[in-house]
Amino acid sequence: MRLLVTGGSGYLGASILKRAPATWQIAATYFAHTLAQGNGAAFRVDIRDASAVNHLVDEFRPDVVIHTAAQMTGDQMRSVNADGARNIARAAAHVHARLIHLSSDVIFDGEHAPYAESAPPDPISPYAASKAQAERAVTEEYSRAVIVRTSLIYGFDPLDPRTRQTLAGEMPRLFTDEYRCPIFVDDLADALLELAKNKFAGTINIAGPQRLSRYEFGLKLANAFRVAPRFEPALSATYPGRRPRDCTLDISLAQKVLHTRLRGVDEVTTNVKRINE
């Protein structure tokens, strides 16, 4: 198996590289940050550059492409997320590589949860709009692509940026009225690697089974690491701009299609508490 991971220096991309089978031939792209994982070839590629993407894919000839590269803010966000996804999808289709594209639960307005795979995107923020545009671009370029909608990604080895900031008190207010389905990065990486080997095509929700507010999630993280919470409850209305209130994903399809077990926050953090005792 020849696997290409875009965004290999990102949190999810790094986990995929770490957990991929040692027998696979692996390549990864990066742009702003160098790769920490050394189990494959590394290529600095701007995914907005169609010719650079085509050259890499033509040279490496992957069997599978897992597209995790994205940008959450900034002037280049739309071009990276939407145009970059189109370039990746077009290149993957050209060499008949299986494509797994990472999308997000925030493409919804948060008013009609839980969301099944058939729910149409209704973004209410610029980032969400760019991810919805990316989904459209992928489906236009490659009808057999897999689109994975996921939620808050967290992990402990190393700590994901959001968990580190939460425990350090760098996120002083967490919303009590904004709900997501956090997913442990190892579970998501394993699910994506499983998808790389099976025949599923289309859209699939892969998230944790536990619906939590951001505040509840923060409390569980603080409890797991035995630190006093350094944040206060808040309402999302105090934040400038519209935010989706409830992005709960229906993961029943993933639970049927995949062998990988998607664990809830309580199960994952219980294991962390045992280690810390």
Buried (B, 14 or more C-beta within 10 A) or exposed (E): BBBBBBBBBBBBBBBBBBBBEEEBBBBBBBBEEEBEBEEBBBBEBBBBBBEBBBBBBEEBEBBBBBBBBBBEEEEEBBBBBBBBBBBBBBBBBEBEBBBBBBBBBBBBBBEEBBBEBEBEBBBBBBBBBBBBBBBEBBBEBBEBBBBBBBBBBBBBEEBBEBBBBBBEEEBEBBBBBBBBBBBBBBBBBBBBBBBBEEEBBEBBBBBBBBBBBBBBBBBBBBBBBEBEBBBEBBEBEEEEEEBBBBBBBBBEBBBEBBEBEBBBBEEBBEEBEEEEE
